[in-house]
Amino acid sequence: MLAKLSAMKKLTLLLMAITLTVGLSCCTGKKNKVLLHRDFPTLSWERFDFVKDDIEVTKPTPYDLVMDVCFDPSYTYNYFSVVFTVFDSYGNPFRTKDYKFFLKEKDGSWKSTLVDGYYHFTFPINSALTINEPGIYNFQLENRMPITPLYGVKEVSIINNK
C-alpha cells in the first residue's frame, strides 16, 4: 500500500508519526533536569572539592531533588555521607542538610545491582523545596566522608524531577 502512495503523502505520514512520537514522549516522560553533575575519572573525590553550580531562578520554582551516584566495586565503605547546600543570591545558606545513605547490607553485599561495572543509587534529597525569590542560587554538594580522598565514586548528580 505504501508503494502506491505519492511521495508527498509518504512524507506527510512520516512527519505525523514523528510528531506523534515526540509528543507522546514529552507528555509521558519525566521532566528530569540535571542541576549538578560531576564525573570522577580517577574514581577519587577530595574532601573539599565541592560539586557546585549556579542556578538561575526567574520565577517561583518548585524542586523535587534526588541525588544519583555511581560507585565502583572498589568503594569500601558501607555508607556515603554528603552535605547538600543551597546558597542564596547573597552567598548565604538558604537550605542545608547532612545526608548519610547506607549502600550495603550488614553482610557487606551491595543494596544495588551491578550495571555496566558500577553500582547505581538514587537518593531523595528534598521533595518539597521551593525558591520564590528570583536570583542566582548556588547548589552545592560536599563530600563528608572521613577519609580523603574518597576512592570508588564514579559520578554524582543532583536532579530535579519537577
C-alpha positions in Angstrom: 0.0 0.0 0.0 2.8 2.4 0.8 4.3 1.8 -2.7 1.0 3.3 -4.2 1.2 6.5 -2.1 2.7 9.6 -3.6 6.0 10.9 -2.2 4.2 13.8 -0.7 1.7 11.5 1.2 4.6 9.4 2.4 6.4 12.4 3.7 3.2 13.7 5.4 2.7 10.3 7.1 6.3 10.2 8.3 6.1 13.7 9.7 2.9 12.9 11.5 4.4 9.7 13.0 7.5 11.7 14.2 5.3 14.4 15.7 3.1 11.9 17.5 6.1 10.0 18.9 7.8 13.2 20.1 4.5 14.5 21.6 3.8 11.3 23.5 7.4 11.0 24.8 7.2 14.6 26.1 3.9 14.1 27.8 4.6 10.7 29.4 8.3 11.1 30.2 9.7 12.7 33.4 10.9 16.2 33.1 14.2 15.5 34.9 16.7 18.3 34.8 20.3 17.8 35.9 21.3 20.7 38.1 24.7 19.4 39.2 26.9 16.7 37.7 30.5 15.6 38.2 32.4 12.7 36.8 35.4 11.4 38.7 37.6 9.8 36.0 40.1 8.7 38.7 37.3 7.4 41.0 38.6 9.8 43.6 36.7 12.7 45.3 38.7 15.0 47.6 37.1 16.2 50.8 36.8 19.9 50.0 36.3 19.5 46.2 32.7 20.8 46.2 30.4 19.8 43.3 28.5 23.1 42.7 26.8 25.2 40.1 24.8 28.4 39.8 21.1 28.0 39.1 19.2 31.0 37.8 15.7 31.4 39.3 13.4 33.8 37.4 10.0 32.9 38.9 8.8 30.8 41.9 10.2 27.3 41.2 9.4 24.0 42.9 12.0 21.3 43.2 11.9 17.6 43.8 15.5 16.8 44.2 17.3 13.5 44.1 20.9 12.6 44.0 22.2 10.0 41.6 25.5 8.4 42.5 27.5 5.6 40.8 30.1 3.6 42.8 32.9 1.4 41.6 33.0 -2.0 43.3 36.3 -0.9 44.9 34.3 1.5 47.2 35.0 0.0 50.6 32.6 1.8 52.9 29.0 0.7 53.9 27.7 4.3 53.7 28.0 7.6 51.8 27.9 10.9 53.6 27.3 14.3 51.9 26.1 17.8 52.7 23.7 19.5 50.2 23.5 23.3 50.5 21.6 25.9 48.5 23.1 29.4 48.8 21.0 32.5 48.0 22.0 35.3 45.7 24.0 36.9 48.5 26.0 33.8 49.3 24.1 33.0 52.5 23.0 29.4 53.1 19.3 29.2 52.1 18.9 25.4 52.8 21.5 22.9 54.1 21.3 19.3 55.3 23.6 16.5 56.0 22.8 13.1 54.5 24.1 9.6 55.3 23.0 6.9 52.9 23.6 3.2 53.5 24.9 1.3 50.5 25.4 -2.2 51.7 23.7 -4.8 53.7 25.1 -5.9 57.1 26.8 -8.8 55.3 28.6 -6.3 53.0 26.6 -7.0 49.9 25.5 -4.0 47.9 21.9 -2.7 48.0 22.1 -2.2 44.3 22.7 -4.3 41.2 26.0 -4.0 39.2 25.2 -2.4 35.8 28.0 -1.7 33.3 30.6 -2.2 36.1 29.1 0.2 38.6 26.5 0.3 41.4 23.9 3.0 40.8 21.9 4.6 43.6 19.2 7.3 43.6 18.6 9.0 46.9 15.9 11.6 47.8 17.3 15.0 48.8 14.4 17.4 49.1 11.0 16.7 47.5 9.4 20.0 48.6 11.9 22.7 48.1 10.5 25.9 46.5 12.5 29.0 45.7 10.2 32.0 45.4 12.6 35.0 45.0 14.4 35.5 41.7 18.1 35.4 41.7 21.2 33.3 41.1 21.3 30.4 43.7 24.3 28.1 44.2 23.6 24.4 44.6 26.5 22.6 46.3 27.4 19.0 47.3 30.1 18.4 49.8 31.8 15.1 50.4 31.5 14.4 54.2 33.3 11.1 54.4 36.1 11.0 57.0 38.8 9.7 54.6 40.2 11.9 51.8 40.5 11.4 49.0 37.4 9.1 48.8 38.1 6.3 46.4 35.4 4.5 44.4 32.9 7.3 43.4 32.5 7.4 39.7 29.9 10.2 39.3 27.4 12.2 41.3 24.4 14.3 40.1 21.6 16.4 41.6 18.4 16.1 39.5 15.2 18.0 39.7 12.2 15.7 38.9 9.7 18.6 38.6 
